[in-house]
Amino acid sequence: MSDLPLRDYRPRDRLTRTRTEVGRPPVPAVDVHNHLGTWLSDDGGWLVPSVTDLLTTLDDVGVERVVNLDGRWGAELEANLERYDRAHPGRFATFCHVDWRALAADDDGRALVADLDASVAAGARGLKIWKDLGLAVRDAQGRLVRPDDDRVVRVVERAGEHGIPVLVHTADPVAFFDPVDASNERLEELGAQPDWWFGDRTRHPSFEDLMASLEALVAACPGTTVIGAHVGCHAEDLAAVGRMMDAYPTFHADLGGRLAEIGRQPRAFARLVAEHPDRILFGTDAYPPEPQAYRNLYRFLETDDEHWPYEGADDEAEPGSQGRWRVSGAALPPEVLPAIYRDNALRLGL
């Protein structure tokens, strides 16, 4: 046994447990975190080849609207708006980005604000700030630009003046900032994606520094609704997310891409929802959207099933891509589900 490689270890689950199928949510859902554009594709093509097939999938799983975070700016924004929002009114809400490259031209933020103004005029429903801000974006002096940089604050304040939300993805899973050694819970994932590791302090800030910068940004923009992506950007510490919500009434969190984290702490997640039922937004970050990803998240939110894969189906033999663990359901009270699935998003204009 001492010679068995971990990659070859595939234990067979011997628990007898409940398996509850949840095919559709109790109300039509709004997926506030997804990617439908070309920005993240390997070949520059649309992540969703057929919008007709996508709509069929969404109808099957009870999703009435998807927030597309891939609008970017200019011609790319126009292409996304034309393909989704204008062609299918009410089914999509596309967010723009701003082009941080303007900062390399010694910009004081005015060009970024003008960029946002143009995107909102074109039809963007929100602003997406990605993790490259804080990890990679540099200004004309070569300085790393943090989320609470004055120039970023101007842009986020402007979004509030337009009445649109800002969805911010700061940092990444905590383990991506830890040493890559035998104690890292995402070791296999980082082995497959070494460019996702941000633990070199000579190149990247610490996770804690980035979270402090995110909080400073939220504090500096009390007139802007900020959605912390991936469970407030800190799914591993739901108490910290709750403290942010306590301190800042405009701070929200989406659930995108973090079932592997919240599913390991279902009672803590249920407490967060009980304390802040108006701040949690349903979202998957599952692209291209596929039924099993939706149904796994429905199952987590609605049932008390225990010890099941956060990816795939119950009989899935392979370890999940994010770590070798399973999840259990939060069994949220039925009366809070409409807010999580739909009402909170609609209140924010999504």
C-alpha contacts under 8 A as a table, 3 or more apart, distances in Angstrom:
res1	aa1	res2	aa2	distance
1	M	4	L	5.27
4	L	8	D	6.94
4	L	9	Y	7.23
5	P	8	D	5.47
5	P	9	Y	6.80
6	L	9	Y	5.16
10	R	317	A	6.65
10	R	318	E	6.76
10	R	319	P	7.54
11	P	317	A	7.89
12	R	317	A	7.21
17	R	305	D	7.42
17	R	306	E	6.93
18	T	305	D	5.65
18	T	306	E	7.19
19	R	305	D	6.32
19	R	314	D	7.93
20	T	299	R	7.08
20	T	303	T	7.12
20	T	305	D	6.84
21	E	295	R	7.68
21	E	299	R	7.00
22	V	25	P	7.26
22	V	295	R	5.95
22	V	298	Y	6.14
22	V	299	R	5.68
23	G	61	V	6.11
23	G	295	R	5.83
23	G	298	Y	7.76
24	R	60	D	7.71
24	R	61	V	5.05
24	R	62	G	5.19
24	R	295	R	7.28
24	R	298	Y	7.41
25	P	28	P	6.67
25	P	29	A	6.90
25	P	61	V	7.70
25	P	62	G	6.33
25	P	298	Y	6.51
25	P	341	Y	7.67
26	P	337	L	7.56
26	P	338	P	7.27
27	V	62	G	7.59
27	V	338	P	6.10
27	V	341	Y	7.13
27	V	342	R	7.24
28	P	62	G	5.33
28	P	63	V	5.39
28	P	64	E	5.47
28	P	341	Y	7.35
28	P	342	R	6.75
29	A	62	G	6.28
29	A	63	V	4.50
29	A	64	E	5.67
29	A	65	R	6.92
29	A	282	F	7.57
29	A	341	Y	4.82
29	A	342	R	5.06
30	V	63	V	5.95
30	V	64	E	5.99
30	V	65	R	4.87
30	V	66	V	5.82
30	V	67	V	7.64
30	V	282	F	6.67
30	V	283	G	7.40
30	V	341	Y	6.09
30	V	342	R	5.28
30	V	345	A	6.74
30	V	350	L	7.98
31	D	34	N	6.95
31	D	63	V	7.04
31	D	65	R	6.33
31	D	66	V	4.73
31	D	67	V	6.09
31	D	282	F	5.70
31	D	283	G	4.41
31	D	284	T	6.47
31	D	341	Y	7.84
32	V	66	V	5.98
32	V	67	V	4.68
32	V	68	N	7.73
32	V	254	D	7.14
32	V	281	L	6.90
32	V	282	F	6.29
32	V	283	G	4.81
32	V	284	T	7.68
32	V	345	A	7.25
32	V	350	L	7.69
33	H	66	V	7.38
33	H	67	V	5.78
33	H	68	N	6.93
33	H	69	L	6.82
33	H	229	A	7.84
33	H	254	D	7.22
33	H	256	G	5.79
33	H	282	F	7.94
33	H	283	G	4.72
33	H	284	T	5.87
33	H	285	D	5.23
34	N	66	V	6.85
34	N	67	V	6.02
34	N	68	N	5.37
34	N	69	L	6.10
34	N	256	G	7.83
34	N	283	G	7.19
34	N	284	T	6.49
34	N	285	D	4.60
34	N	286	A	6.40
34	N	287	Y	6.44
34	N	289	P	7.82
35	H	40	L	7.79
35	H	47	L	7.41
35	H	67	V	7.92
35	H	68	N	5.23
35	H	69	L	5.49
35	H	70	D	5.77
35	H	285	D	6.95
35	H	286	A	7.82
35	H	287	Y	5.93
35	H	288	P	7.27
36	L	46	W	6.84
36	L	47	L	5.43
36	L	48	V	5.82
36	L	68	N	5.68
36	L	69	L	7.46
36	L	70	D	6.46
36	L	287	Y	7.19
36	L	288	P	6.98
37	G	40	L	7.32
37	G	41	S	7.87
37	G	45	G	7.96
37	G	46	W	5.32
37	G	47	L	5.76
37	G	48	V	7.39
37	G	68	N	7.39
37	G	69	L	7.94
37	G	70	D	5.12
37	G	71	G	6.97
37	G	80	N	6.42
38	T	41	S	5.38
38	T	44	G	5.34
38	T	45	G	5.27
38	T	46	W	4.60
38	T	47	L	5.94
38	T	70	D	7.26
39	W	44	G	6.76
39	W	70	D	6.27
39	W	72	R	7.94
40	L	44	G	7.64
40	L	47	L	7.59
41	S	44	G	5.32
41	S	45	G	6.18
41	S	46	W	6.88
41	S	47	L	5.85
42	D	45	G	7.64
45	G	49	P	8.00
46	W	49	P	5.72
47	L	287	Y	7.28
47	L	288	P	6.05
48	V	51	V	6.56
48	V	54	L	7.18
48	V	288	P	5.85
50	S	53	D	5.32
50	S	54	L	6.34
51	V	54	L	4.88
51	V	55	L	6.17
51	V	84	Y	7.81
52	T	55	L	5.22
52	T	56	T	6.39
53	D	56	T	5.05
53	D	57	T	6.33
54	L	57	T	5.09
54	L	58	L	6.20
54	L	289	P	7.35
55	L	58	L	5.01
55	L	59	D	6.06
56	T	59	D	5.14
56	T	60	D	6.17
57	T	60	D	5.07
57	T	61	V	6.38
57	T	289	P	7.82
57	T	290	E	6.97
57	T	291	P	6.75
58	L	61	V	5.30
58	L	62	G	5.96
58	L	63	V	4.90
58	L	64	E	6.84
59	D	62	G	5.13
59	D	63	V	6.01
59	D	64	E	7.03
60	D	63	V	7.88
60	D	291	P	7.95
61	V	291	P	6.37
61	V	294	Y	7.08
61	V	295	R	7.57
63	V	66	V	7.51
64	E	90	G	7.96
64	E	91	R	6.00
65	R	90	G	6.70
65	R	91	R	4.28
65	R	92	F	5.27
65	R	93	A	7.46
66	V	91	R	6.36
66	V	92	F	4.93
66	V	93	A	6.37
67	V	92	F	5.74
67	V	93	A	4.70
67	V	94	T	5.74
67	V	95	F	7.21
67	V	350	L	7.38
68	N	71	G	7.08
68	N	92	F	6.76
68	N	93	A	5.97
68	N	94	T	4.58
68	N	95	F	6.15
69	L	94	T	5.95
69	L	95	F	4.93
69	L	96	C	6.91
69	L	128	K	6.31
70	D	77	L	7.81
70	D	80	N	7.59
70	D	94	T	7.04
70	D	95	F	6.54
70	D	96	C	6.77
70	D	97	H	7.81
71	G	76	E	6.28
71	G	77	L	4.30
71	G	78	E	7.72
71	G	80	N	5.79
71	G	81	L	7.45
71	G	94	T	5.83
71	G	95	F	5.36
71	G	96	C	4.47
71	G	97	H	6.67
71	G	124	A	7.58
72	R	76	E	6.13
72	R	77	L	5.39
72	R	95	F	7.44
72	R	96	C	4.58
72	R	97	H	4.38
72	R	98	V	6.71
72	R	99	D	7.86
73	W	76	E	5.72
73	W	77	L	4.71
73	W	78	E	7.69
73	W	96	C	5.89
73	W	97	H	6.05
73	W	98	V	6.54
73	W	99	D	7.40
73	W	115	D	7.57
73	W	119	S	6.36
74	G	77	L	5.36
74	G	78	E	6.38
74	G	119	S	7.27
75	A	78	E	4.98
75	A	79	A	6.17
76	E	79	A	5.11
76	E	80	N	6.37
77	L	80	N	5.21
77	L	81	L	6.12
77	L	96	C	6.63
77	L	119	S	7.47
77	L	124	A	7.86
78	E	81	L	5.12
78	E	82	E	5.97
78	E	122	A	7.44
79	A	82	E	5.19
79	A	83	R	6.08
80	N	83	R	5.18
80	N	84	Y	5.94
80	N	85	D	7.50
80	N	94	T	7.18
81	L	84	Y	5.41
81	L	85	D	4.93
81	L	86	R	5.93
81	L	94	T	6.56
81	L	123	G	7.26
81	L	124	A	7.76
82	E	85	D	6.23
82	E	86	R	5.13
82	E	87	A	6.07
83	R	86	R	6.76
83	R	87	A	5.76
83	R	88	H	7.99
84	Y	87	A	5.41
84	Y	88	H	5.71
84	Y	89	P	7.82
84	Y	91	R	7.73
84	Y	92	F	5.98
84	Y	93	A	7.97
84	Y	94	T	7.90
85	D	88	H	5.42
85	D	89	P	5.43
85	D	90	G	7.19
85	D	91	R	6.96
85	D	92	F	5.13
85	D	93	A	6.10
85	D	94	T	6.91
86	R	89	P	5.62
88	H	91	R	5.80
88	H	92	F	7.06
89	P	92	F	6.93
90	G	93	A	7.70
93	A	124	A	7.50
93	A	125	R	5.90
93	A	350	L	6.49
94	T	124	A	5.64
94	T	125	R	5.77
94	T	126	G	7.10
95	F	124	A	5.20
95	F	125	R	5.35
95	F	126	G	4.51
95	F	127	L	5.18
95	F	128	K	6.06
96	C	116	L	7.72
96	C	119	S	6.47
96	C	120	V	7.99
96	C	124	A	5.70
96	C	125	R	7.63
96	C	126	G	6.34
96	C	127	L	5.02
96	C	128	K	6.03
97	H	116	L	7.60
97	H	127	L	5.63
97	H	128	K	5.26
97	H	129	I	6.42
98	V	112	L	6.12
98	V	115	D	6.17
98	V	116	L	6.25
98	V	127	L	7.94
98	V	129	I	7.95
99	D	102	A	6.24
99	D	112	L	6.91
99	D	115	D	7.57
100	W	103	L	5.69
100	W	104	A	7.77
100	W	112	L	7.36
100	W	137	V	6.92
101	R	104	A	5.40
101	R	105	A	7.39
101	R	137	V	7.82
101	R	139	D	7.90
102	A	105	A	5.43
102	A	106	D	7.35
102	A	107	D	5.85
102	A	111	A	6.80
102	A	112	L	6.98
103	L	106	D	5.35
103	L	107	D	4.74
103	L	108	D	7.32
103	L	109	G	7.39
103	L	138	R	7.17
103	L	139	D	4.75
103	L	140	A	6.21
104	A	107	D	6.94
104	A	138	R	6.68
104	A	139	D	4.39
104	A	140	A	4.02
104	A	141	Q	7.64
104	A	142	G	7.90
105	A	139	D	7.38
105	A	140	A	5.62
106	D	139	D	6.55
106	D	140	A	4.90
106	D	141	Q	7.70
107	D	110	R	6.97
107	D	111	A	6.79
107	D	140	A	7.99
108	D	111	A	7.60
108	D	151	R	6.18
109	G	112	L	5.17
109	G	113	V	6.31
109	G	151	R	4.66
109	G	152	V	7.18
109	G	154	R	6.79
109	G	155	V	7.27
110	R	113	V	5.10
110	R	114	A	6.18
111	A	114	A	5.02
111	A	115	D	6.05
112	L	115	D	4.91
112	L	116	L	6.28
112	L	155	V	6.57
113	V	116	L	5.07
113	V	117	D	6.16
113	V	154	R	7.16
113	V	155	V	5.31
113	V	158	R	6.84
114	A	117	D	4.95
114	A	118	A	6.23
115	D	118	A	5.32
115	D	119	S	6.38
116	L	119	S	5.10
116	L	120	V	6.18
116	L	127	L	7.97
116	L	155	V	7.39
116	L	159	A	7.65
117	D	120	V	5.28
117	D	121	A	6.18
118	A	121	A	5.10
118	A	122	A	6.25
119	S	122	A	5.02
119	S	123	G	6.45
119	S	124	A	5.58
120	V	123	G	5.13
120	V	124	A	4.68
120	V	125	R	6.87
120	V	126	G	7.80
120	V	162	H	7.75
121	A	124	A	7.28
124	A	127	L	7.60
125	R	164	I	6.20
125	R	165	P	7.78
125	R	349	G	7.94
125	R	350	L	7.19
126	G	159	A	7.67
126	G	164	I	4.99
126	G	165	P	5.12
126	G	166	V	5.83
126	G	167	L	7.52
127	L	159	A	7.24
127	L	164	I	7.33
127	L	165	P	6.48
127	L	166	V	4.69
127	L	167	L	6.22
128	K	166	V	5.81
128	K	167	L	4.87
128	K	168	V	6.01
128	K	169	H	7.92
129	I	133	L	7.23
129	I	166	V	7.23
129	I	167	L	6.20
129	I	168	V	4.73
129	I	169	H	6.09
130	W	133	L	6.20
130	W	168	V	6.20
130	W	169	H	4.96
130	W	170	T	6.74
131	K	134	G	6.54
131	K	135	L	6.53
131	K	168	V	7.77
131	K	169	H	5.13
131	K	170	T	4.77
131	K	171	A	5.60
131	K	172	D	7.43
132	D	135	L	4.97
132	D	136	A	4.92
132	D	137	V	5.86
133	L	136	A	6.12
133	L	137	V	5.28
133	L	145	V	6.36
133	L	146	R	6.18
133	L	147	P	6.25
133	L	170	T	7.37
134	G	137	V	6.54
134	G	144	L	6.58
134	G	145	V	5.62
134	G	146	R	4.37
134	G	147	P	5.96
134	G	170	T	7.20
134	G	171	A	7.38
134	G	205	P	7.62
134	G	210	L	6.85
135	L	144	L	7.29
135	L	146	R	7.90
135	L	171	A	7.34
135	L	204	H	5.85
135	L	205	P	7.18
136	A	144	L	6.67
136	A	145	V	7.82
137	V	144	L	5.90
137	V	145	V	5.72
138	R	141	Q	7.63
138	R	142	G	5.24
138	R	143	R	5.13
138	R	144	L	4.46
138	R	145	V	5.41
139	D	142	G	5.20
139	D	143	R	5.54
139	D	144	L	6.76
139	D	145	V	6.64
140	A	143	R	7.44
145	V	149	D	6.36
146	R	149	D	5.40
146	R	210	L	7.55
146	R	213	S	6.63
147	P	152	V	6.32
147	P	153	V	7.76
147	P	170	T	7.78
147	P	210	L	7.72
147	P	213	S	5.71
147	P	214	L	5.82
147	P	217	L	6.24
148	D	152	V	6.37
148	D	153	V	6.16
148	D	213	S	5.31
148	D	214	L	6.48
148	D	216	A	5.75
148	D	217	L	4.51
148	D	220	A	7.97
149	D	152	V	5.26
149	D	153	V	6.24
149	D	217	L	7.92
150	D	153	V	4.93
150	D	154	R	6.34
151	R	154	R	5.27
151	R	155	V	6.73
152	V	155	V	5.20
152	V	156	V	6.33
153	V	156	V	5.14
153	V	157	E	5.96
153	V	217	L	6.38
153	V	220	A	6.91
153	V	221	C	6.94
154	R	157	E	5.13
154	R	158	R	6.11
155	V	158	R	5.04
155	V	159	A	6.38
156	V	159	A	5.06
156	V	160	G	6.56
156	V	166	V	6.96
156	V	221	C	6.84
156	V	224	T	6.86
157	E	160	G	5.13
157	E	161	E	6.48
157	E	221	C	5.57
157	E	223	G	6.89
157	E	224	T	6.17
158	R	161	E	4.93
158	R	162	H	6.36
159	A	162	H	5.04
159	A	163	G	6.26
159	A	164	I	5.53
159	A	165	P	6.76
159	A	166	V	7.01
159	A	224	T	6.61
160	G	163	G	4.85
160	G	164	I	5.89
160	G	165	P	6.92
160	G	221	C	7.91
160	G	223	G	5.49
160	G	224	T	4.01
160	G	225	T	6.80
161	E	164	I	7.79
161	E	223	G	7.52
161	E	224	T	7.55
163	G	224	T	7.47
164	I	224	T	7.61
164	I	225	T	7.35
164	I	348	L	7.76
164	I	349	G	7.52
165	P	224	T	6.55
165	P	225	T	4.84
165	P	226	V	5.87
165	P	227	I	7.14
165	P	348	L	7.01
166	V	224	T	7.42
166	V	225	T	6.27
166	V	226	V	4.91
166	V	227	I	6.08
167	L	226	V	5.85
167	L	227	I	4.53
167	L	228	G	6.02
167	L	229	A	6.21
168	V	226	V	6.98
168	V	227	I	6.10
168	V	228	G	5.25
168	V	229	A	5.67
169	H	172	D	7.77
169	H	228	G	6.33
169	H	229	A	4.99
169	H	230	H	7.32
169	H	233	C	6.32
170	T	210	L	6.79
170	T	211	M	7.31
170	T	214	L	6.91
170	T	228	G	7.88
170	T	229	A	7.75
170	T	233	C	6.06
171	A	207	F	6.37
171	A	210	L	6.29
171	A	211	M	7.57
171	A	233	C	7.01
172	D	176	F	6.62
172	D	207	F	7.94
172	D	233	C	6.98
173	P	176	F	5.55
173	P	177	F	7.59
173	P	233	C	7.90
173	P	234	H	7.30
173	P	235	A	7.82
173	P	236	E	7.80
174	V	177	F	5.58
174	V	178	D	6.88
174	V	207	F	6.53
174	V	234	H	7.70
174	V	236	E	7.38
175	A	178	D	4.96
175	A	179	P	7.96
175	A	184	N	6.21
175	A	185	E	6.57
175	A	186	R	6.19
176	F	186	R	7.41
176	F	190	L	7.47
176	F	196	W	6.50
176	F	197	W	4.84
176	F	198	F	5.75
176	F	199	G	6.64
177	F	197	W	6.26
177	F	198	F	4.87
177	F	199	G	4.13
177	F	200	D	7.81
177	F	206	S	6.76
177	F	207	F	6.31
178	D	184	N	6.78
178	D	198	F	7.85
178	D	199	G	5.51
179	P	184	N	6.88
179	P	199	G	6.11
180	V	183	S	7.76
180	V	184	N	5.98
180	V	187	L	6.47
180	V	190	L	7.89
181	D	184	N	5.67
181	D	187	L	7.17
182	A	187	L	7.45
184	N	187	L	5.25
185	E	323	G	6.41
186	R	189	E	5.32
186	R	190	L	6.18
186	R	322	Q	6.07
186	R	323	G	5.58
187	L	190	L	5.18
187	L	191	G	6.07
187	L	323	G	7.97
188	E	191	G	4.92
188	E	192	A	6.37
188	E	321	S	7.99
188	E	322	Q	7.90
188	E	323	G	7.37
189	E	192	A	5.16
189	E	193	Q	6.10
189	E	321	S	6.28
189	E	322	Q	5.91
189	E	323	G	7.28
190	L	193	Q	4.75
190	L	194	P	4.96
190	L	195	D	7.73
190	L	196	W	6.39
190	L	197	W	6.51
191	G	194	P	5.53
193	Q	196	W	5.71
193	Q	197	W	7.90
194	P	197	W	5.75
195	D	198	F	7.88
198	F	201	R	7.80
198	F	203	R	7.87
198	F	204	H	6.07
199	G	204	H	7.06
199	G	206	S	7.39
200	D	203	R	5.59
200	D	204	H	6.05
201	R	204	H	5.13
201	R	205	P	5.94
201	R	206	S	6.71
205	P	209	D	6.12
205	P	210	L	6.65
206	S	209	D	5.18
206	S	210	L	6.46
207	F	210	L	5.22
207	F	211	M	6.29
208	E	211	M	5.11
208	E	212	A	6.21
209	D	212	A	5.12
209	D	213	S	6.21
210	L	213	S	4.94
210	L	214	L	6.18
211	M	214	L	5.01
211	M	215	E	6.23
211	M	233	C	7.89
212	A	215	E	5.11
212	A	216	A	6.20
213	S	216	A	5.02
213	S	217	L	6.25
214	L	217	L	5.09
214	L	218	V	6.35
215	E	218	V	5.13
215	E	219	A	6.10
215	E	244	M	7.45
216	A	219	A	5.03
216	A	220	A	6.08
217	L	220	A	5.11
217	L	221	C	6.43
218	V	221	C	5.33
218	V	222	P	6.69
218	V	226	V	6.88
218	V	248	Y	7.36
218	V	250	T	7.94
218	V	251	F	7.20
219	A	222	P	6.07
219	A	248	Y	7.01
221	C	224	T	5.61
222	P	225	T	7.77
222	P	248	Y	7.65
222	P	250	T	6.76
223	G	250	T	7.71
224	T	250	T	6.72
225	T	250	T	4.85
225	T	251	F	6.33
225	T	252	H	7.60
225	T	348	L	7.91
226	V	250	T	6.10
226	V	251	F	5.10
226	V	252	H	6.13
227	I	232	G	7.01
227	I	251	F	5.95
227	I	252	H	4.52
227	I	253	A	5.15
227	I	254	D	6.69
228	G	231	V	6.34
228	G	232	G	3.80
228	G	233	C	5.53
228	G	251	F	7.10
228	G	252	H	5.94
228	G	253	A	4.69
228	G	254	D	6.49
229	A	232	G	5.32
229	A	233	C	5.45
229	A	253	A	5.99
229	A	254	D	5.38
229	A	255	L	7.26
229	A	256	G	6.81
230	H	233	C	5.17
230	H	234	H	7.22
230	H	235	A	6.68
230	H	253	A	6.99
230	H	254	D	5.67
230	H	255	L	5.30
230	H	256	G	4.91
230	H	257	G	6.04
230	H	258	R	5.89
231	V	234	H	6.09
231	V	235	A	5.08
231	V	241	V	7.64
231	V	253	A	4.84
231	V	254	D	5.10
231	V	255	L	5.01
231	V	256	G	7.08
231	V	258	R	7.03
232	G	235	A	6.73
232	G	241	V	5.94
232	G	252	H	6.88
232	G	253	A	4.52
232	G	254	D	6.75
233	C	253	A	7.95
234	H	237	D	5.73
234	H	238	L	6.99
234	H	240	A	7.52
234	H	241	V	6.62
235	A	238	L	5.91
235	A	241	V	7.76
235	A	258	R	6.76
235	A	261	E	6.03
235	A	262	I	6.47
236	E	261	E	6.11
236	E	262	I	7.47
237	D	240	A	5.44
237	D	241	V	6.69
238	L	241	V	4.91
238	L	242	G	6.11
238	L	268	A	6.84
238	L	269	F	6.83
238	L	272	L	6.93
239	A	242	G	4.95
239	A	243	R	6.21
239	A	268	A	7.98
239	A	272	L	7.60
240	A	243	R	5.04
240	A	244	M	6.38
241	V	244	M	5.15
241	V	245	M	6.38
242	G	245	M	5.00
242	G	246	D	6.12
242	G	272	L	6.26
242	G	275	E	7.90
242	G	276	H	7.71
243	R	246	D	4.93
243	R	247	A	6.19
244	M	247	A	5.16
244	M	248	Y	5.96
244	M	251	F	7.01
245	M	248	Y	5.21
245	M	249	P	6.03
245	M	250	T	7.65
245	M	251	F	5.59
245	M	252	H	6.96
245	M	276	H	7.49
245	M	279	R	7.80
246	D	249	P	6.78
248	Y	251	F	5.59
251	F	279	R	7.21
252	H	279	R	4.62
252	H	280	I	6.07
252	H	281	L	7.48
253	A	279	R	6.28
253	A	280	I	5.19
253	A	281	L	6.10
254	D	280	I	5.86
254	D	281	L	4.53
254	D	282	F	5.85
254	D	283	G	5.77
255	L	258	R	6.17
255	L	259	L	7.45
255	L	280	I	7.51
255	L	281	L	6.43
255	L	282	F	5.64
255	L	283	G	5.08
255	L	284	T	6.43
256	G	259	L	7.76
256	G	282	F	7.39
256	G	283	G	4.58
256	G	284	T	4.12
256	G	285	D	4.64
256	G	286	A	7.66
257	G	260	A	7.86
257	G	283	G	7.92
257	G	284	T	5.68
257	G	285	D	5.08
257	G	286	A	6.93
258	R	261	E	5.29
258	R	262	I	6.32
259	L	262	I	5.26
259	L	263	G	5.31
259	L	297	L	6.99
259	L	310	Y	6.25
259	L	327	V	7.83
260	A	263	G	5.50
260	A	264	R	6.69
260	A	310	Y	5.77
260	A	322	Q	7.08
260	A	323	G	7.84
260	A	325	W	7.88
260	A	326	R	7.40
260	A	327	V	6.74
261	E	264	R	5.56
261	E	265	Q	7.15
262	I	265	Q	5.26
262	I	266	P	6.05
262	I	269	F	6.29
263	G	266	P	5.40
263	G	300	F	6.96
263	G	310	Y	7.63
263	G	326	R	7.56
263	G	327	V	4.40
263	G	328	S	5.39
263	G	329	G	6.57
263	G	330	A	7.54
264	R	326	R	7.14
264	R	327	V	5.13
264	R	328	S	6.53
265	Q	268	A	5.43
265	Q	269	F	6.25
265	Q	328	S	7.90
266	P	269	F	4.99
266	P	270	A	6.08
266	P	328	S	6.44
266	P	329	G	6.04
266	P	330	A	4.48
267	R	270	A	4.97
267	R	271	R	6.24
267	R	330	A	6.17
268	A	271	R	5.08
268	A	272	L	6.34
269	F	272	L	5.05
269	F	273	V	6.33
269	F	330	A	6.98
270	A	273	V	5.11
270	A	274	A	6.13
270	A	330	A	5.90
270	A	331	A	7.74
270	A	332	L	6.27
271	R	274	A	4.96
271	R	275	E	6.16
272	L	275	E	5.22
272	L	276	H	6.01
272	L	277	P	7.76
273	V	276	H	5.06
273	V	277	P	4.77
273	V	279	R	8.00
273	V	280	I	6.84
274	A	277	P	5.65
276	H	279	R	5.54
276	H	280	I	7.10
277	P	280	I	6.18
277	P	336	V	6.66
277	P	339	A	6.93
277	P	340	I	7.14
278	D	339	A	6.51
278	D	340	I	7.45
278	D	344	N	5.87
279	R	344	N	6.85
280	I	340	I	5.72
280	I	344	N	7.27
281	L	339	A	7.94
281	L	340	I	5.19
281	L	341	Y	6.62
281	L	342	R	7.72
281	L	344	N	6.35
281	L	345	A	6.40
282	F	340	I	5.62
282	F	341	Y	5.13
282	F	342	R	7.44
284	T	293	A	7.19
284	T	294	Y	6.94
284	T	297	L	7.68
286	A	289	P	5.25
286	A	290	E	7.14
286	A	293	A	6.45
287	Y	290	E	7.35
289	P	293	A	7.47
290	E	293	A	5.93
290	E	294	Y	7.02
291	P	294	Y	5.33
291	P	295	R	6.18
292	Q	295	R	5.01
292	Q	296	N	5.99
292	Q	311	E	7.98
292	Q	312	G	6.49
292	Q	313	A	7.42
293	A	296	N	5.29
293	A	297	L	6.49
293	A	311	E	7.13
293	A	312	G	7.55
294	Y	297	L	5.31
294	Y	298	Y	6.19
295	R	298	Y	4.93
295	R	299	R	5.98
296	N	299	R	5.07
296	N	300	F	6.27
296	N	310	Y	6.73
296	N	311	E	7.46
297	L	300	F	5.00
297	L	301	L	6.22
298	Y	301	L	5.21
298	Y	302	E	5.98
299	R	302	E	5.35
299	R	303	T	5.49
299	R	305	D	7.74
299	R	329	G	6.57
300	F	303	T	5.98
300	F	304	D	7.54
300	F	305	D	7.75
300	F	328	S	6.61
300	F	329	G	4.09
300	F	330	A	5.69
300	F	331	A	7.04
301	L	329	G	6.22
301	L	330	A	5.42
301	L	331	A	5.73
301	L	332	L	5.80
302	E	329	G	6.98
302	E	330	A	6.73
302	E	331	A	4.65
302	E	332	L	5.61
302	E	333	P	7.74
302	E	334	P	7.54
303	T	329	G	5.25
303	T	330	A	6.45
303	T	331	A	4.38
303	T	332	L	7.47
304	D	328	S	6.71
304	D	329	G	4.47
304	D	330	A	5.97
304	D	331	A	4.90
305	D	308	W	7.67
305	D	328	S	5.71
305	D	329	G	5.23
306	E	327	V	6.56
306	E	328	S	4.14
306	E	329	G	6.20
307	H	326	R	5.17
307	H	327	V	5.01
307	H	328	S	5.20
308	W	314	D	5.93
308	W	326	R	5.18
308	W	327	V	5.39
308	W	328	S	6.52
309	P	312	G	6.51
309	P	313	A	6.62
309	P	314	D	6.06
309	P	316	E	7.08
309	P	320	G	7.07
309	P	325	W	7.63
309	P	326	R	4.97
309	P	327	V	6.29
310	Y	320	G	6.91
310	Y	326	R	6.18
310	Y	327	V	6.10
311	E	320	G	5.98
311	E	321	S	7.98
312	G	316	E	6.03
313	A	316	E	5.39
316	E	319	P	7.96
319	P	323	G	6.85
319	P	324	R	5.37
319	P	325	W	7.51
320	G	323	G	5.55
320	G	324	R	6.07
320	G	325	W	7.34
332	L	336	V	7.06
332	L	337	L	7.16
333	P	336	V	5.83
333	P	337	L	7.06
334	P	337	L	5.41
334	P	338	P	7.96
335	E	338	P	6.94
336	V	339	A	5.62
336	V	340	I	6.63
337	L	340	I	5.15
337	L	341	Y	5.96
338	P	341	Y	5.23
338	P	342	R	5.63
338	P	343	D	6.00
339	A	342	R	5.52
339	A	343	D	4.40
339	A	344	N	5.21
340	I	343	D	6.73
340	I	344	N	6.23
341	Y	344	N	7.55
341	Y	345	A	7.83
342	R	345	A	5.52
342	R	346	L	6.30
343	D	346	L	5.07
343	D	347	R	6.12
344	N	347	R	5.13
344	N	348	L	6.53
345	A	348	L	5.20
345	A	349	G	6.55
345	A	350	L	5.29
346	L	349	G	5.00
346	L	350	L	5.13
347	R	350	L	7.39
